[in-house]
């Protein structure tokens, strides 16, 4: 029996842009010599790269970003190459960020906040970084977060006598001075996916983003936003080869637009990847910060100093695809296919699932969040569905470590990235039939 997979979080093989990648790879590697081979800020594609990644690649990404978000030259929010640090994808990016900007082991970084339900593989990164017992789940609310709850928790941690040990910590950690090579370490960190969120599909408004930024500056919080789906917007019809309406500005855009002279590192990192809009096997991403100070810090870890940017060749392949227009064509193709799948998913839920089922809708990205009426136990239904060849992800996968909300009984994440439109309809139909047997 062939299974239908609504769990996988990457695109089906037929969407992977093999020919575009072959063409760009040949363009990078066929010449015996390139004009940038001996430029220390770029280097040969097959040698160790510079710490923060090739300058010409970062310039391509910056220009592409400014085009996508429609940020005019001269605007304070504009992305510049020196604000970027190349990575081997968003997962590596999280590990690098936590390693370079937090100190939970010493007690200086007091707590991590993670939006719930959350991306289900993020917990391990925070546990590896030393946040065991120091993670609080924050629920989404309306078009943002439960800010009242978040600030209440922050005030509690600020007033806690357990943090008296802060006075014993090396004061140099609190001195923000990039010129002396000292690191910026944050007291708190929050992780979220603010645009077409994994798993809920939610998008936070600009007002909500500004509110979170205000709290971040007040309480010394680092906002880590996984910005990986925001180009995959399909709640309108595309015109031409690219997205006609810009996505919501990312946190660093808003941060640098009003950063103060006393806060020279900012409070935001946009953790980006090309895995969701090109191909995950390329293992290439980047981090964008409010200015070059934090970007330089992220690129100055021991691993980067030793090996250079971890995506030297593949980042050049992707930059070549940006230059020749391939990325725009790929995104257009992704959006066209995913939009059709999203429409089929919405119709199928209305047709086949129980009355009273709530559904976040899928206006972009890969995922939607579906909650059955309270008399149903999603975890049991999902298990039964797997025996009938339908693979679903019940909400238990998306809990925050140490602060669970019982999502497993209530909800299911639905992915439209891997299954075809016809498979999606068949899967929801089977799911609905199983639900009937559980009434």
Buried (B, 14 or more C-beta within 10 A) or exposed (E): EEBBBBBBBBBBEEBBBEEBBEBBBEBBBEEEEBEBBEBEBBBBBEEEBBBBBBBBBBBBBBBBBBBBBEBEEEEEBBBBBBBBBBBBBBBBBBBBBBBBBBBBEBBBBBBBBBBBBBBBEBBEBBBEBBBEEBBBBBEBBEBBBBBEBBBEBBEEBEEEEEBEEBEEBEEEBBEBEBEEEBBBBBBBBBBBBBBBBBBBBBBBEEEBBBBBBEBBBEBBBBBBBBBBBBBBBBEEEBEEEBBEEBBBBBBBBBBBBBBEEEBBBBBBBBBBBBBBBBBBEBBBBBBBBBBBBBBBBBBBBEEBEEEBBBBBBBBBBBBBBBBBEBBBBBBBBBBEBBBBBBBBBBEBBEEBBBEEBBBBBBBBBBBBBBBBBEEBBBBBBBEBBEEBBBBBBBBBBBBBBBEEBEBBBBBBBBBBBBBBBEBBBBBBBBBBEBBEEBE
